[in-house]
Amino acid sequence: EMNESLEEAEKKAAQILLPQLKDHVELIQGFMNLIGETGWSGMRPIDECTQSFKVTSQLLVRLVNDLRCIGLLTEYGYPLQAWTITSSVYEVGVTVAHIGRDDERAQKWIDYDKPDQPFLNMRAATKEVFREFGMPDAEDQAESDYRVYQWLCMGKHANPLLQKEFGLIQQGQDVKLQNGPDTSEMAVSSLWYAMDHAARYAYIALAKFAKSHLTIEQHNSIAKRANALSVKREQLRIVARQRWFDQDPFHEKWRPKQKAHRSP
């Protein structure tokens, strides 16, 4: 509405969105809380902190803050902005898992000095991480996850294929700009997608950190709770597949050209 303030519009959006997003928001909050507890569990005197512990701990703090921001953007109806930060969660999660307990890799991160290049090649790093996890079909799964990352980056880069689906509302013969929160069905779908995959990469980072830097007892406790959250995520994915068709509409556009497949 023309006379409505942005703050009023966001409050109304939250009332519409939160009932539909409640379970996903709780999933994200569950990972935030568990990562926070994991960080505290791993604290130790400074002279006992390895380079890999320092770096991955610092990155986990970043990841928790990113998850918090995704929750806020979700509540107020900003799907593409949530995708942008979820792409960061992917990058941070893969980096934490890549470094793990490897002090040499951590030192490379500390010494990195290239402002115009990313620290890791995300596609190669994802494959390496999945192989180290011992995932079955690690190569194919990594390609599938990297495709998700490319999707998320479409939101970050305002790729026209995706961006033209947002920001305009057609009413009969008229078109108007949509400023502020989006509560449409597409927005809800996109917000679910962001939180679903943010949870996945938070899990990957958490699992590697706990295995690398906690005692066996601490790791087992964290793993049990993380796995319970993962089960909840899978249940929500079933609901999503029932509500929305998830075939990639751009499957013929990707380079290098690959067979069409359903998004993970």
C-alpha positions, 0 to 999 in steps of 0.5 A: 500500500502506498501510504504504508511504511516499510516497517508496517509492511514487514510486520504484516509480512511476518504475520503471513510468513511465520506460520508457513516458515515456523518449522524451517526457522526452528531448524535454523535456530537449532543449528545456531544453538548447537554450533554455539554450544560446540564452540564453547565445548571446544574452548581451551587455553590459547597455547593449546589452540592449533591453527586449524582450531583458531581458523575453523572456530572463527569461521563458525562464528561467521556461520552462526551470524549468517544463519541469524541473518537468514532467519531475519530476512526470512521472517520479513520476506526477502528471499533473494537476500536470504539466498545471497547469505545462504551462498555465503553459508555454503562457502563458509561451511565447505571451508570449515570442512576443508580445513578440519584439523589440517594446520597447513591448510589453516595456515594457508588461510591465515596467510592468504593475500589475494583480494581479487580471488576466492580462497578456494575453488568451491567446486573442487573443494566440495568434491574433496570434502565429500570424498574425505567424508567418505560419502557414497557417490561423492563426485556426483553428490558434490556436483549436485551440491555445487549446482545448488551453490550456482542457484544461490549465486544467481540470487546474489548476482541478480542473474536475469533468469532469476531476477526477472521473476521478482520485483514486479507484480502484474495486475491486469494490464498494469505492472507495478514495482514491488518494494519491500517484503514478498509473501508470494508463493514463490517467495515462500518456496525460495525461503524454504530453499534458502533455509533448507540448504543453509541447514545442510552446509551448517551440518557439514561444517559442524560435523567436521569441526566436532570430529576434528576438535572435540573429545570423543564424548563431546563429539558423540553428544553433538553428533546425536543432536546434529543427526536429529536436526538432519532428520527433521530437515529431511522431513521438511524436504518431503513436505517441500517436494509435495508442495512444489515441483522442483525440476530445474527450469534452467537445466539446458542453460548450465555450462558445462552442459550436463544431464537434467536432474532434480535439485538436491 
